[in-house]
Amino acid sequence: MQAHHRQWLYRAEIVIALVSAGLFVLTLVDPMWIETLFDESPDEGDGSLERWILLGCTSLAALIAAVLAWRERRRLAAGT
């Protein structure tokens, strides 16, 4: 794979990790943000469904993207 493509991939993975981590923190602070954004309330307004689904998804996405970015950075440093 070309170095330019790897650099782009590395940056995309970093952005995904940061956005996911930001959404994780937002969900911790205000679990009702998703209901406000979409004007829907599947759990009758208590925020528990959003909290657990979003916390799980965003933490998993942040972890996966961070690991992929770390792996890509190592490949870039090795020059392969």
N, C-alpha and C positions, 0 to 999 in steps of 0.2 A: 504494500500500500504506500502511496506517495506521502512524503513528510507533510506537505500542505494539507492533504486530506486528514492525516492523523492529528494535526494541530487544530483543525476545525472540529474534529470529533472530540478532542480533549476539551475544547472550550464549550461545546454544546453539553457535554456531560457535567461540567462545572456549573453551568447555568441551570440545568435541570436539578442538580443537587441543591443549589441555593434556593431556587423557587420552592422545591418540595420542603426544605427545612423551614422556609418562611411560612408556608401554609401550615406546617406542623405547629409552629409557635402561635400563629393566628388562631388556630383551632383550640389550642390550650387556653389562650386569653379570652376568646369569644367564640364558643362553639355554635352560636346561633348565626354566624356570618353567612353560612350557606343558605339558611332559610331566608335571610334578608335579601341576599343576592338573587335567588330564584323565586322568591315569594311563594314558596311551598313549605308545608310542614308535615312530613310523613309520620312524625312521632308526636303529633299534637302539641308541638311547641316546646318540648323540654330539652331538646338538643342532644339527647343521649345517643341517638342513632348516628347523627352526623359526627359527634365526637369520636366514637369508637371506629367508625368506618374511615373517617378522614385521618385520624391519628395513625391508624394501621397502614393505610395506603401511602400517606405522605412520608412516614418514617421509613417504610420499605423502599419507596422510590428514591429518597435521599441517600439511603445506604447503598443501594445498587448503583446509582449514578456516581457516587463518591468512589466506590471500589473500581468501577470502570474507568473513571478519570485517573485514578492512581495507577492502574495498570497501563493506561495509554501514556501517561507521563513517563513511566519506566521504559516503555518501548521507544518513546521519542529520545530519551536520554541515551539509550543503548544504540540508537541509530539503525534499528532493524525495521 
